Amino acid sequence: MKEVVILIPDVDFEQNVEIDVRINGRKKTLQYRVELLDWEGNDVPPKDKVQVLKHVIDKYDKDWELVEIGAPTDENIPLMFRKKSE
């Protein structure tokens, strides 16, 4: 099993979250970042929203990987990234 779901308290957008875990007795810190992507206007067609989202993900800091795309609204969409292991 590669993933374990852990419920955490609500966090504001643009926040970093660090979670310390022990795997077979070894401590590891996992870092997550929650970003809120605003659409460039409320009348953006769905096809264009997909292109905007793809562009943001492709250009994102390569030290972070996308792990979750939240539910979109007419104004924005939440994205969660995890810092890659070193």
PDB file as gemmi writes it, atoms N, CA and C in Angstrom:
CRYST1    1.000    1.000    1.000  90.00  90.00  90.00 P 1                      
ATOM      1  N   MET A   1       0.861  -1.164   0.000  1.00  0.00           N  
ATOM      2  CA  MET A   1       0.000   0.000   0.000  1.00  0.00           C  
ATOM      3  C   MET A   1       0.910   1.230   0.000  1.00  0.00           C  
ATOM      4  N   LYS A   2       0.692   2.117  -0.958  1.00  0.00           N  
ATOM      5  CA  LYS A   2       1.520   3.310  -1.074  1.00  0.00           C  
ATOM      6  C   LYS A   2       0.911   4.520  -0.393  1.00  0.00           C  
ATOM      7  N   GLU A   3      -0.390   4.610  -0.300  1.00  0.00           N  
ATOM      8  CA  GLU A   3      -1.056   5.792   0.238  1.00  0.00           C  
ATOM      9  C   GLU A   3      -1.913   5.428   1.443  1.00  0.00           C  
ATOM     10  N   VAL A   4      -1.928   6.316   2.416  1.00  0.00           N  
ATOM     11  CA  VAL A   4      -2.797   6.206   3.574  1.00  0.00           C  
ATOM     12  C   VAL A   4      -3.521   7.537   3.700  1.00  0.00           C  
ATOM     13  N   VAL A   5      -4.829   7.503   3.872  1.00  0.00           N  
ATOM     14  CA  VAL A   5      -5.605   8.732   4.005  1.00  0.00           C  
ATOM     15  C   VAL A   5      -5.651   9.142   5.472  1.00  0.00           C  
ATOM     16  N   ILE A   6      -5.223  10.385   5.730  1.00  0.00           N  
ATOM     17  CA  ILE A   6      -5.235  10.930   7.083  1.00  0.00           C  
ATOM     18  C   ILE A   6      -6.058  12.204   7.046  1.00  0.00           C  
ATOM     19  N   LEU A   7      -7.092  12.270   7.867  1.00  0.00           N  
ATOM     20  CA  LEU A   7      -7.901  13.479   7.923  1.00  0.00           C  
ATOM     21  C   LEU A   7      -7.194  14.500   8.803  1.00  0.00           C  
ATOM     22  N   ILE A   8      -7.065  15.716   8.286  1.00  0.00           N  
ATOM     23  CA  ILE A   8      -6.444  16.795   9.039  1.00  0.00           C  
ATOM     24  C   ILE A   8      -7.451  17.926   9.171  1.00  0.00           C  
ATOM     25  N   PRO A   9      -7.238  18.823  10.127  1.00  0.00           N  
ATOM     26  CA  PRO A   9      -8.156  19.956  10.258  1.00  0.00           C  
ATOM     27  C   PRO A   9      -8.150  20.793   8.978  1.00  0.00           C  
ATOM     28  N   ASP A  10      -9.208  21.555   8.753  1.00  0.00           N  
ATOM     29  CA  ASP A  10      -9.264  22.434   7.591  1.00  0.00           C  
ATOM     30  C   ASP A  10      -8.089  23.387   7.616  1.00  0.00           C  
ATOM     31  N   VAL A  11      -7.506  23.616   6.447  1.00  0.00           N  
ATOM     32  CA  VAL A  11      -6.411  24.576   6.328  1.00  0.00           C  
ATOM     33  C   VAL A  11      -6.814  25.639   5.329  1.00  0.00           C  
ATOM     34  N   ASP A  12      -6.260  26.804   5.511  1.00  0.00           N  
ATOM     35  CA  ASP A  12      -6.487  27.868   4.547  1.00  0.00           C  
ATOM     36  C   ASP A  12      -5.700  27.557   3.288  1.00  0.00           C  
ATOM     37  N   PHE A  13      -6.142  28.140   2.184  1.00  0.00           N  
ATOM     38  CA  PHE A  13      -5.407  27.971   0.945  1.00  0.00           C  
ATOM     39  C   PHE A  13      -4.092  28.724   1.044  1.00  0.00           C  
ATOM     40  N   GLU A  14      -3.145  28.344   0.220  1.00  0.00           N  
ATOM     41  CA  GLU A  14      -1.803  28.923   0.226  1.00  0.00           C  
ATOM     42  C   GLU A  14      -1.072  28.579   1.522  1.00  0.00           C  
ATOM     43  N   GLN A  15      -1.332  27.413   2.072  1.00  0.00           N  
ATOM     44  CA  GLN A  15      -0.697  26.967   3.304  1.00  0.00           C  
ATOM     45  C   GLN A  15       0.179  25.751   3.025  1.00  0.00           C  
ATOM     46  N   ASN A  16       1.215  25.577   3.831  1.00  0.00           N  
ATOM     47  CA  ASN A  16       2.027  24.377   3.797  1.00  0.00           C  
ATOM     48  C   ASN A  16       1.677  23.529   5.012  1.00  0.00           C  
ATOM     49  N   VAL A  17       1.626  22.221   4.822  1.00  0.00           N  
ATOM     50  CA  VAL A  17       1.318  21.285   5.895  1.00  0.00           C  
ATOM     51  C   VAL A  17       2.468  20.289   5.979  1.00  0.00           C  
ATOM     52  N   GLU A  18       2.999  20.059   7.181  1.00  0.00           N  
ATOM     53  CA  GLU A  18       4.025  19.052   7.387  1.00  0.00           C  
ATOM     54  C   GLU A  18       3.460  17.972   8.304  1.00  0.00           C  
ATOM     55  N   ILE A  19       3.657  16.731   7.904  1.00  0.00           N  
ATOM     56  CA  ILE A  19       3.176  15.598   8.683  1.00  0.00           C  
ATOM     57  C   ILE A  19       4.365  14.684   8.959  1.00  0.00           C  
ATOM     58  N   ASP A  20       4.628  14.413  10.241  1.00  0.00           N  
ATOM     59  CA  ASP A  20       5.693  13.494  10.627  1.00  0.00           C  
ATOM     60  C   ASP A  20       5.096  12.104  10.789  1.00  0.00           C  
ATOM     61  N   VAL A  21       5.698  11.130  10.124  1.00  0.00           N  
ATOM     62  CA  VAL A  21       5.244   9.740  10.230  1.00  0.00           C  
ATOM     63  C   VAL A  21       6.452   8.849  10.528  1.00  0.00           C  
ATOM     64  N   ARG A  22       6.168   7.675  11.049  1.00  0.00           N  
ATOM     65  CA  ARG A  22       7.209   6.672  11.253  1.00  0.00           C  
ATOM     66  C   ARG A  22       6.849   5.462  10.396  1.00  0.00           C  
ATOM     67  N   ILE A  23       7.797   5.070   9.587  1.00  0.00           N  
ATOM     68  CA  ILE A  23       7.625   3.902   8.722  1.00  0.00           C  
ATOM     69  C   ILE A  23       8.715   2.916   9.108  1.00  0.00           C  
ATOM     70  N   ASN A  24       8.305   1.765   9.654  1.00  0.00           N  
ATOM     71  CA  ASN A  24       9.254   0.769  10.164  1.00  0.00           C  
ATOM     72  C   ASN A  24      10.260   1.404  11.123  1.00  0.00           C  
ATOM     73  N   GLY A  25       9.775   2.291  11.982  1.00  0.00           N  
ATOM     74  CA  GLY A  25      10.610   2.908  12.989  1.00  0.00           C  
ATOM     75  C   GLY A  25      11.396   4.123  12.515  1.00  0.00           C  
ATOM     76  N   ARG A  26      11.369   4.392  11.226  1.00  0.00           N  
ATOM     77  CA  ARG A  26      12.104   5.545  10.692  1.00  0.00           C  
ATOM     78  C   ARG A  26      11.175   6.736  10.538  1.00  0.00           C  
ATOM     79  N   LYS A  27      11.609   7.869  11.084  1.00  0.00           N  
ATOM     80  CA  LYS A  27      10.803   9.089  11.006  1.00  0.00           C  
ATOM     81  C   LYS A  27      10.976   9.737   9.633  1.00  0.00           C  
ATOM     82  N   LYS A  28       9.847  10.176   9.095  1.00  0.00           N  
ATOM     83  CA  LYS A  28       9.862  10.854   7.800  1.00  0.00           C  
ATOM     84  C   LYS A  28       8.876  12.019   7.872  1.00  0.00           C  
ATOM     85  N   THR A  29       9.257  13.164   7.310  1.00  0.00           N  
ATOM     86  CA  THR A  29       8.381  14.320   7.261  1.00  0.00           C  
ATOM     87  C   THR A  29       7.848  14.465   5.842  1.00  0.00           C  
ATOM     88  N   LEU A  30       6.528  14.502   5.722  1.00  0.00           N  
ATOM     89  CA  LEU A  30       5.877  14.702   4.430  1.00  0.00           C  
ATOM     90  C   LEU A  30       5.378  16.138   4.377  1.00  0.00           C  
ATOM     91  N   GLN A  31       5.640  16.819   3.280  1.00  0.00           N  
ATOM     92  CA  GLN A  31       5.228  18.202   3.134  1.00  0.00           C  
ATOM     93  C   GLN A  31       4.190  18.314   2.022  1.00  0.00           C  
ATOM     94  N   TYR A  32       3.125  19.056   2.321  1.00  0.00           N  
ATOM     95  CA  TYR A  32       2.054  19.292   1.363  1.00  0.00           C  
ATOM     96  C   TYR A  32       1.828  20.788   1.225  1.00  0.00           C  
ATOM     97  N   ARG A  33       1.369  21.191   0.068  1.00  0.00           N  
ATOM     98  CA  ARG A  33       1.062  22.598  -0.188  1.00  0.00           C  
ATOM     99  C   ARG A  33      -0.301  22.662  -0.862  1.00  0.00           C  
ATOM    100  N   VAL A  34      -1.173  23.514  -0.336  1.00  0.00           N  
ATOM    101  CA  VAL A  34      -2.507  23.699  -0.903  1.00  0.00           C  
ATOM    102  C   VAL A  34      -2.528  25.049  -1.611  1.00  0.00           C  
ATOM    103  N   GLU A  35      -2.871  25.033  -2.902  1.00  0.00           N  
ATOM    104  CA  GLU A  35      -2.921  26.252  -3.711  1.00  0.00           C  
ATOM    105  C   GLU A  35      -4.335  26.409  -4.262  1.00  0.00           C  
ATOM    106  N   LEU A  36      -4.748  27.640  -4.444  1.00  0.00           N  
ATOM    107  CA  LEU A  36      -6.049  27.937  -5.021  1.00  0.00           C  
ATOM    108  C   LEU A  36      -5.819  28.631  -6.361  1.00  0.00           C  
ATOM    109  N   LEU A  37      -6.209  27.976  -7.441  1.00  0.00           N  
ATOM    110  CA  LEU A  37      -6.054  28.530  -8.787  1.00  0.00           C  
ATOM    111  C   LEU A  37      -7.319  29.290  -9.162  1.00  0.00           C  
ATOM    112  N   ASP A  38      -7.188  30.601  -9.346  1.00  0.00           N  
ATOM    113  CA  ASP A  38      -8.323  31.422  -9.763  1.00  0.00           C  
ATOM    114  C   ASP A  38      -8.429  31.402 -11.285  1.00  0.00           C  
ATOM    115  N   TRP A  39      -9.654  31.275 -11.781  1.00  0.00           N  
ATOM    116  CA  TRP A  39      -9.888  31.362 -13.214  1.00  0.00           C  
ATOM    117  C   TRP A  39      -9.764  32.828 -13.623  1.00  0.00           C  
ATOM    118  N   GLU A  40      -9.417  33.074 -14.857  1.00  0.00           N  
ATOM    119  CA  GLU A  40      -9.217  34.443 -15.344  1.00  0.00           C  
ATOM    120  C   GLU A  40     -10.534  35.118 -15.683  1.00  0.00           C  
ATOM    121  N   GLY A  41     -11.583  34.796 -15.027  1.00  0.00           N  
ATOM    122  CA  GLY A  41     -12.899  35.367 -15.278  1.00  0.00           C  
ATOM    123  C   GLY A  41     -13.952  34.303 -15.062  1.00  0.00           C  
ATOM    124  N   ASN A  42     -15.136  34.708 -14.760  1.00  0.00           N  
ATOM    125  CA  ASN A  42     -16.193  33.743 -14.452  1.00  0.00           C  
ATOM    126  C   ASN A  42     -16.812  33.107 -15.688  1.00  0.00           C  
ATOM    127  N   ASP A  43     -16.569  33.670 -16.871  1.00  0.00           N  
ATOM    128  CA  ASP A  43     -17.180  33.139 -18.088  1.00  0.00           C  
ATOM    129  C   ASP A  43     -16.211  32.295 -18.914  1.00  0.00           C  
ATOM    130  N   VAL A  44     -15.200  31.720 -18.272  1.00  0.00           N  
ATOM    131  CA  VAL A  44     -14.238  30.886 -18.981  1.00  0.00           C  
ATOM    132  C   VAL A  44     -14.906  29.554 -19.321  1.00  0.00           C  
ATOM    133  N   PRO A  45     -14.915  29.175 -20.611  1.00  0.00           N  
ATOM    134  CA  PRO A  45     -15.512  27.883 -20.980  1.00  0.00           C  
ATOM    135  C   PRO A  45     -14.735  26.716 -20.366  1.00  0.00           C  
ATOM    136  N   PRO A  46     -15.404  25.591 -20.099  1.00  0.00           N  
ATOM    137  CA  PRO A  46     -14.731  24.436 -19.491  1.00  0.00           C  
ATOM    138  C   PRO A  46     -13.475  23.995 -20.257  1.00  0.00           C  
ATOM    139  N   LYS A  47     -13.512  24.035 -21.576  1.00  0.00           N  
ATOM    140  CA  LYS A  47     -12.354  23.632 -22.372  1.00  0.00           C  
ATOM    141  C   LYS A  47     -11.149  24.509 -22.048  1.00  0.00           C  
ATOM    142  N   ASP A  48     -11.364  25.814 -21.897  1.00  0.00           N  
ATOM    143  CA  ASP A  48     -10.271  26.725 -21.563  1.00  0.00           C  
ATOM    144  C   ASP A  48      -9.785  26.525 -20.138  1.00  0.00           C  
ATOM    145  N   LYS A  49     -10.682  26.165 -19.225  1.00  0.00           N  
ATOM    146  CA  LYS A  49     -10.285  25.907 -17.845  1.00  0.00           C  
ATOM    147  C   LYS A  49      -9.319  24.730 -17.773  1.00  0.00           C  
ATOM    148  N   VAL A  50      -9.569  23.722 -18.582  1.00  0.00           N  
ATOM    149  CA  VAL A  50      -8.679  22.560 -18.621  1.00  0.00           C  
ATOM    150  C   VAL A  50      -7.294  22.987 -19.098  1.00  0.00           C  
ATOM    151  N   GLN A  51      -7.233  23.856 -20.095  1.00  0.00           N  
ATOM    152  CA  GLN A  51      -5.948  24.326 -20.605  1.00  0.00           C  
ATOM    153  C   GLN A  51      -5.198  25.168 -19.559  1.00  0.00           C  
ATOM    154  N   VAL A  52      -5.928  26.026 -18.856  1.00  0.00           N  
ATOM    155  CA  VAL A  52      -5.317  26.843 -17.793  1.00  0.00           C  
ATOM    156  C   VAL A  52      -4.758  25.915 -16.711  1.00  0.00           C  
ATOM    157  N   LEU A  53      -5.529  24.942 -16.287  1.00  0.00           N  
ATOM    158  CA  LEU A  53      -5.107  23.993 -15.260  1.00  0.00           C  
ATOM    159  C   LEU A  53      -3.871  23.218 -15.715  1.00  0.00           C  
ATOM    160  N   LYS A  54      -3.890  22.719 -16.936  1.00  0.00           N  
ATOM    161  CA  LYS A  54      -2.756  21.967 -17.477  1.00  0.00           C  
ATOM    162  C   LYS A  54      -1.494  22.828 -17.504  1.00  0.00           C  
ATOM    163  N   HIS A  55      -1.632  24.082 -17.917  1.00  0.00           N  
ATOM    164  CA  HIS A  55      -0.487  24.985 -17.983  1.00  0.00           C  
ATOM    165  C   HIS A  55       0.109  25.210 -16.588  1.00  0.00           C  
ATOM    166  N   VAL A  56      -0.740  25.453 -15.596  1.00  0.00           N  
ATOM    167  CA  VAL A  56      -0.260  25.694 -14.227  1.00  0.00           C  
ATOM    168  C   VAL A  56       0.466  24.463 -13.698  1.00  0.00           C  
ATOM    169  N   ILE A  57      -0.082  23.285 -13.921  1.00  0.00           N  
ATOM    170  CA  ILE A  57       0.537  22.047 -13.438  1.00  0.00           C  
ATOM    171  C   ILE A  57       1.877  21.813 -14.131  1.00  0.00           C  
ATOM    172  N   ASP A  58       1.926  22.018 -15.451  1.00  0.00           N  
ATOM    173  CA  ASP A  58       3.172  21.812 -16.200  1.00  0.00           C  
ATOM    174  C   ASP A  58       4.278  22.762 -15.770  1.00  0.00           C  
ATOM    175  N   LYS A  59       3.934  23.978 -15.387  1.00  0.00           N  
ATOM    176  CA  LYS A  59       4.923  24.999 -15.031  1.00  0.00           C  
ATOM    177  C   LYS A  59       5.236  25.044 -13.532  1.00  0.00           C  
ATOM    178  N   TYR A  60       4.572  24.191 -12.740  1.00  0.00           N  
ATOM    179  CA  TYR A  60       4.744  24.232 -11.290  1.00  0.00           C  
ATOM    180  C   TYR A  60       6.150  23.778 -10.896  1.00  0.00           C  
ATOM    181  N   ASP A  61       6.604  24.228  -9.761  1.00  0.00           N  
ATOM    182  CA  ASP A  61       7.912  23.865  -9.207  1.00  0.00           C  
ATOM    183  C   ASP A  61       8.103  22.344  -9.287  1.00  0.00           C  
ATOM    184  N   LYS A  62       9.166  21.908  -9.959  1.00  0.00           N  
ATOM    185  CA  LYS A  62       9.395  20.477 -10.211  1.00  0.00           C  
ATOM    186  C   LYS A  62       9.780  19.702  -8.946  1.00  0.00           C  
ATOM    187  N   ASP A  63      10.021  20.408  -7.830  1.00  0.00           N  
ATOM    188  CA  ASP A  63      10.286  19.724  -6.565  1.00  0.00           C  
ATOM    189  C   ASP A  63       8.997  19.252  -5.903  1.00  0.00           C  
ATOM    190  N   TRP A  64       7.856  19.631  -6.467  1.00  0.00           N  
ATOM    191  CA  TRP A  64       6.551  19.280  -5.928  1.00  0.00           C  
ATOM    192  C   TRP A  64       5.766  18.499  -6.970  1.00  0.00           C  
ATOM    193  N   GLU A  65       4.957  17.527  -6.502  1.00  0.00           N  
ATOM    194  CA  GLU A  65       4.125  16.746  -7.413  1.00  0.00           C  
ATOM    195  C   GLU A  65       2.655  16.935  -7.051  1.00  0.00           C  
ATOM    196  N   LEU A  66       1.816  16.992  -8.062  1.00  0.00           N  
ATOM    197  CA  LEU A  66       0.380  17.129  -7.857  1.00  0.00           C  
ATOM    198  C   LEU A  66      -0.171  15.831  -7.278  1.00  0.00           C  
ATOM    199  N   VAL A  67      -0.937  15.920  -6.185  1.00  0.00           N  
ATOM    200  CA  VAL A  67      -1.525  14.721  -5.592  1.00  0.00           C  
ATOM    201  C   VAL A  67      -3.045  14.766  -5.573  1.00  0.00           C  
ATOM    202  N   GLU A  68      -3.613  15.967  -5.685  1.00  0.00           N  
ATOM    203  CA  GLU A  68      -5.081  16.042  -5.668  1.00  0.00           C  
ATOM    204  C   GLU A  68      -5.561  17.328  -6.328  1.00  0.00           C  
ATOM    205  N   ILE A  69      -6.629  17.181  -7.106  1.00  0.00           N  
ATOM    206  CA  ILE A  69      -7.347  18.321  -7.669  1.00  0.00           C  
ATOM    207  C   ILE A  69      -8.703  18.335  -6.998  1.00  0.00           C  
ATOM    208  N   GLY A  70      -9.022  19.447  -6.332  1.00  0.00           N  
ATOM    209  CA  GLY A  70     -10.287  19.550  -5.618  1.00  0.00           C  
ATOM    210  C   GLY A  70     -11.447  19.861  -6.550  1.00  0.00           C  
ATOM    211  N   ALA A  71     -12.610  20.014  -5.957  1.00  0.00           N  
ATOM    212  CA  ALA A  71     -13.826  20.317  -6.716  1.00  0.00           C  
ATOM    213  C   ALA A  71     -13.776  21.758  -7.219  1.00  0.00           C  
ATOM    214  N   PRO A  72     -13.914  21.949  -8.535  1.00  0.00           N  
ATOM    215  CA  PRO A  72     -13.865  23.309  -9.072  1.00  0.00           C  
ATOM    216  C   PRO A  72     -15.163  24.072  -8.822  1.00  0.00           C  
ATOM    217  N   THR A  73     -15.022  25.394  -8.756  1.00  0.00           N  
ATOM    218  CA  THR A  73     -16.178  26.285  -8.716  1.00  0.00           C  
ATOM    219  C   THR A  73     -16.095  27.169  -9.956  1.00  0.00           C  
ATOM    220  N   ASP A  74     -17.032  28.071 -10.118  1.00  0.00           N  
ATOM    221  CA  ASP A  74     -16.970  28.998 -11.247  1.00  0.00           C  
ATOM    222  C   ASP A  74     -15.787  29.954 -11.133  1.00  0.00           C  
ATOM    223  N   GLU A  75     -15.288  30.180  -9.914  1.00  0.00           N  
ATOM    224  CA  GLU A  75     -14.221  31.144  -9.695  1.00  0.00           C  
ATOM    225  C   GLU A  75     -12.825  30.534  -9.571  1.00  0.00           C  
ATOM    226  N   ASN A  76     -12.727  29.279  -9.055  1.00  0.00           N  
ATOM    227  CA  ASN A  76     -11.397  28.727  -8.782  1.00  0.00           C  
ATOM    228  C   ASN A  76     -11.435  27.212  -8.641  1.00  0.00           C  
ATOM    229  N   ILE A  77     -10.233  26.659  -8.392  1.00  0.00           N  
ATOM    230  CA  ILE A  77     -10.099  25.222  -8.157  1.00  0.00           C  
ATOM    231  C   ILE A  77      -8.924  24.997  -7.197  1.00  0.00           C  
ATOM    232  N   PRO A  78      -9.100  24.192  -6.137  1.00  0.00           N  
ATOM    233  CA  PRO A  78      -7.995  23.917  -5.214  1.00  0.00           C  
ATOM    234  C   PRO A  78      -7.097  22.791  -5.736  1.00  0.00           C  
ATOM    235  N   LEU A  79      -5.809  22.959  -5.517  1.00  0.00           N  
ATOM    236  CA  LEU A  79      -4.810  21.966  -5.919  1.00  0.00           C  
ATOM    237  C   LEU A  79      -3.957  21.624  -4.711  1.00  0.00           C  
ATOM    238  N   MET A  80      -3.620  20.349  -4.536  1.00  0.00           N  
ATOM    239  CA  MET A  80      -2.730  19.953  -3.459  1.00  0.00           C  
ATOM    240  C   MET A  80      -1.492  19.299  -4.076  1.00  0.00           C  
ATOM    241  N   PHE A  81      -0.324  19.783  -3.628  1.00  0.00           N  
ATOM    242  CA  PHE A  81       0.945  19.258  -4.085  1.00  0.00           C  
ATOM    243  C   PHE A  81       1.699  18.661  -2.893  1.00  0.00           C  
ATOM    244  N   ARG A  82       2.536  17.660  -3.199  1.00  0.00           N  
ATOM    245  CA  ARG A  82       3.375  17.039  -2.170  1.00  0.00           C  
ATOM    246  C   ARG A  82       4.832  17.217  -2.597  1.00  0.00           C  
ATOM    247  N   LYS A  83       5.684  17.583  -1.645  1.00  0.00           N  
ATOM    248  CA  LYS A  83       7.106  17.741  -1.935  1.00  0.00           C  
ATOM    249  C   LYS A  83       7.678  16.367  -2.230  1.00  0.00           C  
ATOM    250  N   LYS A  84       8.439  16.270  -3.318  1.00  0.00           N  
ATOM    251  CA  LYS A  84       9.026  14.999  -3.702  1.00  0.00           C  
ATOM    252  C   LYS A  84      10.090  14.588  -2.700  1.00  0.00           C  
ATOM    253  N   SER A  85      10.237  13.283  -2.514  1.00  0.00           N  
ATOM    254  CA  SER A  85      11.269  12.753  -1.609  1.00  0.00           C  
ATOM    255  C   SER A  85      12.650  13.027  -2.175  1.00  0.00           C  
ATOM    256  N   GLU A  86      13.578  13.229  -1.275  1.00  0.00           N  
ATOM    257  CA  GLU A  86      14.955  13.530  -1.702  1.00  0.00           C  
ATOM    258  C   GLU A  86      15.775  12.299  -1.817  1.00  0.00           C  
TER     259      GLU A  86                                                      
END                                                                             
